[in-house]
């Protein structure tokens, strides 16, 4: 805004805007009020006031977000795209796995044939994953093992064109831990090959279709998400998704009925899933699209008061609030959905920019070190505090006796060094550097903090 005022005062006027003093009906102060009024109207309409001199990257981000918002709201309003922005727009769509949504705007670009082929591949992959999902769930059900379908087909079904939602691997959740060993034996006896993967919440299998040679990955979850450094959040998640508390819902996709999480629990799961991606492996606009479409479909079935209670208890209220506000501001989620929840627009802007920069990695790198909270400064005392928290997590009973703390600190530090080189496959120095970097992300969403904490 200050740049606009500067241009007006110096008479460097953009095309189509009259100089401040060129019309006696619009003296300087009135022109300023007029600009403020226009800005307010744009904010009410969900648009954003941009500087006349926005950078090329800002223009590309704004264009991309307008296209995605049109998809999420079902709007047929055309978005103006500068020809020189087409390559960067195509690259951004690829990074966020949203090529089908941007494809109509790329017809004049040299990458159009390749992008069109990618869309065809995504649609083919959708039906192959659908077949693989039905095959796997049917196999487990035949042996009296029921499982919950997470993400994938379940969320794609909320989209206007389900085939346009990129699918990766198949995620199934076994709510009863006692089913895990039996499920593994059944899968392995039916051609599913166990994959070596470090994970604290799922085992991975690869399946190859004999006739086509097509390979697909199955992640069989015994926890819905991986564990955090912050143990109270882990306890709540384990409780919410335990066999004692979870009541199954169903969803019919292409004539086959799957077991899925109830809407309130599904919403809470999606928040934690986004958190894991944001902290460890890149977020991606696709997860915000998932959240927007799911909330629009299930708004009446979601207990938002319960969501707020769970988020407060696991100290991720800021994350939920910023995600919800970003979905409203940039993806057109109706204001009526959890209407009382709002967030600072400047933080939302920083958050969405961070998401666009990160891209959609799609891989959970759970061996990364993420703090139990966010810190204004990272120094020796920060590392000591985190070490003390890790000691309590590692020794929940022994840590009740302060006299044992020095010995427990030493053991915790030795385990940390061992994991740094054998689990994280990195160095001590690099791990501390990565911790500082991840703290910048947690500061933005104040992870594991609440307004009342």
HELIX and SHEET records of a PDB file:
HELIX    1   1 UNK A    2  UNK A    9  1                                   8    
HELIX    2   2 UNK A   20  UNK A   22  5                                   3    
HELIX    3   3 UNK A   28  UNK A   44  1                                  17    
HELIX    4   4 UNK A   56  UNK A   73  1                                  18    
HELIX    5   5 UNK A   83  UNK A   85  5                                   3    
HELIX    6   6 UNK A   86  UNK A   95  1                                  10    
HELIX    7   7 UNK A   99  UNK A  102  1                                   4    
HELIX    8   8 UNK A  103  UNK A  106  5                                   4    
HELIX    9   9 UNK A  112  UNK A  142  1                                  31    
HELIX   10  10 UNK A  152  UNK A  156  1                                   5    
HELIX   11  11 UNK A  162  UNK A  164  5                                   3    
HELIX   12  12 UNK A  177  UNK A  179  5                                   3    
HELIX   13  13 UNK A  180  UNK A  188  1                                   9    
HELIX   14  14 UNK A  231  UNK A  240  1                                  10    
HELIX   15  15 UNK A  263  UNK A  280  1                                  18    
HELIX   16  16 UNK A  285  UNK A  298  1                                  14    
HELIX   17  17 UNK A  299  UNK A  301  5                                   3    
HELIX   18  18 UNK A  304  UNK A  313  1                                  10    
HELIX   19  19 UNK A  317  UNK A  331  1                                  15    
HELIX   20  20 UNK A  345  UNK A  358  1                                  14    
HELIX   21  21 UNK A  380  UNK A  394  1                                  15    
HELIX   22  22 UNK A  398  UNK A  400  5                                   3    
HELIX   23  23 UNK A  402  UNK A  404  5                                   3    
HELIX   24  24 UNK A  405  UNK A  422  1                                  18    
HELIX   25  25 UNK A  428  UNK A  445  1                                  18    
SHEET    1   A 5 UNK A 148  UNK A 150  0                                        
SHEET    2   A 5 UNK A 170  UNK A 173 -1                                        
SHEET    3   A 5 UNK A 215  UNK A 221  1                                        
SHEET    4   A 5 UNK A 202  UNK A 208 -1                                        
SHEET    5   A 5 UNK A 193  UNK A 195 -1                                        
SHEET    1   B 2 UNK A 249  UNK A 253  0                                        
SHEET    2   B 2 UNK A 256  UNK A 260 -1                                        
END                                                                             
